[in-house]
Structures are given as structure tokens and as C-alpha cells.
Amino acid sequence: MLDASHREAILRHLLALGERDRYLRFGYAAQDDQIRRYVDGLRFGLDEVFGIFNWRLELIAMAHLAYMVTPGRGSDSAEFGVSVSAHARGRGYGRLLFDRAVMHARNHGVQYLYIHALSENIPMLRIARGAGATVVQHAGESECHLELPPADFASHVSELIDEEVARTNYLAKALRRWGARVLRWLNPRSWSRPGR
């Protein structure tokens, strides 16, 4: 799970999306300033944001699980949105983040998960239908809703394991990156020489 310290990485990821990808992710051709407002408005501590980093620690896929809070009742519903960098598509990252978000939502009392997508957003609709969501299409837009089963012991254990695997994966990538920098620093051939 990402937190407020990842806000810059999230912004870089979303700003790097092409015009078509922004249109599919947000439902409109989001401009840079609109994306900045979206990132500034992320409610860390209330909503959840999940991400996948590459070996250079660049965020290449992210999902936002936004709780639909009812005053006095908390939240039994959430909305899901996802984006994957163009060069990282076709590897199942969108589905992986969807599954992670569903597990987390179940374990936090969410009964209904909603996805608002353009009807031309085939990958998102494929993920929703594959999970058994009801999809209603109207005027070029699709609304998907999925009724989640209640949490159980297995879902809690599964989420704990998933979170630990994600932390370990990120740490391994960070150590590899740090180690590569140290090796470059220790290599005298990589040092710049005066007068050159």
C-alpha cells in the first residue's frame, strides 16, 4: 500500500500517461493541472492506494480504492480505479491490483465495489466481468458493481501475506538499486577525472 510519501511517484506515473490513457482512466481527457488536483486530493488514511514499482523504483501501475463514506454509517461501498504505464501492459498488473484491492475491501467491511469506466475501456471491463461483476452500459459509459463476500480468516491471512510479500519485493528493489549505486561509486573508472 502506498502512503502520502509516495505522492510524487503517483503524480509522475499519472502525468506520464498519454492522452488516450488519461481519458480511459479518468473518463475525460485530464490535463496536467487536473491530475495534480486529483493527486493532492488523495485521502491517505481513509482511502487506499496500491502500487507496483519496477527495478528503478518507478511506479508503473497504481490502483485507488476510494471509500464511499456515509455519515454515521461508515462505508460499506468503495470505488475502484486503476492505471498501468503503457510499457508495462499485458503483464496482468491491473488484475493483480484489482485482486489486492478486493481483498483489502472485503477485510474492511466493504460489501459493494463499484467501477465506473468508459464502455471502450475493454481491459477494465474484462477485469470486472472476470470477477463476476454486473456491468450496466449506458451512453458510452459502463457501471460495474460487484458484491463482495464477507471477510473470513483466510482472507485476513491472505492479505497479511500479500502485504508482506509486497514490502519484501519493494525492499529488494531498493537494496538492488542502492547496491548498484555503491558499486558505481566504488568503481574508479566511473569517477570523473579533472581536466576531462
N, C-alpha and C positions, 0 to 999 in steps of 0.2 A: 504494500500500500504506500502511496505517496503522501507527503505532507507539505506544509507551507514552504519548507526549504527547497522543494522541487518546483516551485512556481516558475522560475526562469527556464528550466528544462521543458516544462509544459508549454510555455509561451513559444520557445524556439521550435518545438515539434509542430505546433498548430500553425505558426507563421510560415513554416516550410511547406505546408500543404498547398497544392496547386488550386487554381480557381474552381475546377470541377470537384475536387475532393472537399473543398470548403463548402461548396453547395450541397453535396451529399451529406456531409457531417452535420451542418447546422440547419439545412433546409432553405438556405438562402446564400447568395454569394458574399460571405462575410469578408469585410475589409479588415485591414490590419488593426485599426483602432477599435473595431467591434470585437475582434479576438482578444485584444488587450483588456477590454472591459470584462469580457467573459472570464478570462484568467484571473483578473483582480477580484471578481465576484465569487470565485470558488469558495465554498463554505467548508473548509477543512475543519474537522471536529464534528461536523454534522453530516455532510455527505462523505462519500469515499471516492478516492481516485486511485486507480490501479495502473501500473505501467510495466513496460518491458524495455530494457536497455540493451544496447549492443555492447561489443567488447570495448568500444571507445567511450562508453558510458553516455551515449546519446540516446535519448528517449525516442524509440521507434514505433511504439504503439501505446495508446492510453485509453482508458475507459473511465467514464464518470457515472457513478451511481448516485443519483440525486433523490433524496427522500422527500416525499410529498407530505409535509407535516400539517396535521390538523390540530389547531389549538385545543388543549385539554385532552386530546386523544393520542398524541404522539403520531406515529406513522405506521400504517400497515401497507403502504404502497411506495413504490420508487420508480424512477425513470432511468433508463439505461441509454448511454451514447458511447460510441467508440470511434477511434480513428487509427489508421495504420499508415505509416510512411510508404510512399509509392514503391521504393526499392525493397521493402520488407513484406510485400503482399504475397499471398499464395502459400504462406507457411503455417496458417491456422492460428495466427496471433489474435485475430478478432474473436474467434470461437473460444480460445483459451481465456481471454479476458472476460468474455461473457460468462463462461462456466464459473470463473472465480467470483464474479460479481453476484451471480445467482446463489452460490454457496454462502457468501457473506450476508446477502439479503435474508435468506432463509434463517440463518443463525441469529439475526437481529429482528425477527418478528415480522418481516415483510411477507404479506400474503399475495400481493399482486405486483407484477413487474410490467411496466409499460415501455414500449419503444415507439417513438414517432419517427417515421422515415419516409422519404420520397419513394413512390412506387418503383422508380427506376434504380433504387439502391438495392440491387439484386443480392450482393453479399450479405447485407444486414437482414434482408427478408429471409434468405436461406438459413441464417443462424437462428432467427426467431422461429421459423417453421420447423426446423430440425429439433428444436427444444419443445415442440408441441404447442406453440403459441397460437392463439386465434388471431388471424390477420383480417382486418377490415379495410378495404381500399375505397377511397372517395376522392374524386377530383385531383388525381395525381399524387395523393398522399396516402400513406398506409399507417394505420394504428394497430399495433400488435399488443396483446396482453396475454400474460402467462400467469396462471395461478400456481403459486409455489407450495410444495408440501411443507408441513411444519418441520422445524429443526428436530434432530434426534442426536443420540450420542455419536453415531457415525459421521454426521455432517459436521459436528463440532470438532471431532478428531481430525477429519479430513481438512478442515480449514486451518487448524493449527499446523498440520504437516505442510500444507501448501505455503503458508506464510513463512515457515522456517526454511523451506527449500528456496523460496524467492529471496530471502535475506542472504542465505549462503551463496546463491548464484550471484547476487549483486556484489557481495564481499569478494568473491573470487575474481570477478571482473575488475573491481577496484584494485585489488592486490596485483593482478597481472599488469594493469596499466601503470601502477606505481613502480612495480619491478622493472618494467621496460624503461621508465624514465631514469631509474637509478643506474641501470646498465649503460644507457646512453651517456650518463654523466661520468661513469667510471671509465668509459672508453676514450682514451686520449685522442684518438683520431677524430672524434666528434667535436673536440674543442676548437673554437676558432683561434687562429694564430694571429698575433699582432702583425700589422703591415699587410694583411691579406684582405 
